[in-house]
Every structure is written in C-alpha cells, then in structure tokens.
C-alpha cells in the first residue's frame, strides 16, 4: 500500500508500451498454437501466460509499488502454483 505522502504516477507512454508487449505475447501464443510440441504444448502456453500475468500484475495492478511483504506473498503464491503445475505435469508425462 502507499504511504500517506508517497505518490506514484505512471506515464501513459509506458502503459502503452506494456500493452503492446501484451499484444506481442498474445500474437506469439497464437503463432505457437500452430505447431505441435506434443507433450510440451501446454507447458509453452503456460510459460507465455505466466509472462503476461507478470506484466499485468506488476504494472497494471501496481504491485511494483507495493511494500515488500505483499510482493513476497505474491511471489510465494506464484512459486506454489509452479510447484503444483510441476506435480501435475509429472503425472501427465508419465501416464
């Protein structure tokens, strides 16, 4: 959360650049869907989605400007999510 005297202003130009990055990642996702990576197809899509989630959370949801405790909680939840996906995909690959 912001302190009482702390103000952050993000330039529109920067927000547009982040939005363009998100559009590029979306186009990459669409292009990657054309290829068959067999067992890795879902993993590649999730990696790209994770990068997009990072951009949205960091810049559009302003997590970059939050205190370290909240950032640590978000990173911890992200690591837990990755651990669950690893267990899921381990089961999926050896089925």
N, C-alpha and C positions, 0 to 999 in steps of 0.2 A: 504494500500500500504506500501511497505517497505521504511524505511528511507534510506538515501544515504549510511550510514555506517552500517546499520543493515543487517545481512545475516543469513538466517536460512537454515540448512541442515538437512534433514530428512533421517535417516538411512534406507537402503534397507530392513533390517530385520523388521523394524516397518511397512513399507509399505506392506510387505508380510503378516504380521500378520493382518493388516486391510483388506487385500484382502481375507484372509482365513475367517475372520469374515463375510465378504460379501457373501462368498460361503456358510457358515453355515446358514446365514439368508435366502439365496435362497433355500437351502435344506429344511429348516423349512417351507417356503412358499409352496413348492411343497407337503410336507407331510400334511400340514394343509388343502390343497385343497382337500385331500381325504375325509375329514369329512364334514358333513353338519351342520353348525351352524345356519341355517335358516337365520334370518334377520341379524345376526352378521357376516356372512361370509365375506362380502365386508369390513366391519369395521376391522376385524382381518387382512385381507390382506393389508389394508391401514396403519395400525399401523406398521406392519413389513416393508412395503415400506418406511414409514417415518423414521424408524431407519436406514435403508440402505441409505436413502438420507442424513441423518445427517452425517453418516460416510464418504460418498463421498464428501460432501461439506466441512466438517471440515478438513479432512486430505488430500484427493487427490486434492481438489481445493484450499487448503491452507487458508481457511477462519479463521483458528485458529490463523494465523499470521497477519491478517489484523487489522486495527485500530478499536476502539470501535464503531465509527459511522457506519461503514459498517456492523459490526456484529449486531448492533441494527436494522438496516434496514432489514437485512435478517431475524432476529427473528420476527420483525413486520410483514413481509410478510407471514412468517410461521403461525403466530397467526391469521392473516386474512384468510388464507387458511383453518385453522381448524374451524374458525367461519362459513365460507361458507359451509364446509362439515357438520357441526352440523345442520345448517338450512336445507340442502339437505336431510340428513338422518332423521330428524324430520318429514319432509314431506313424505319421503319414508316409514317410520314405521307406520304412521297413515293413509295411503292411503286405 
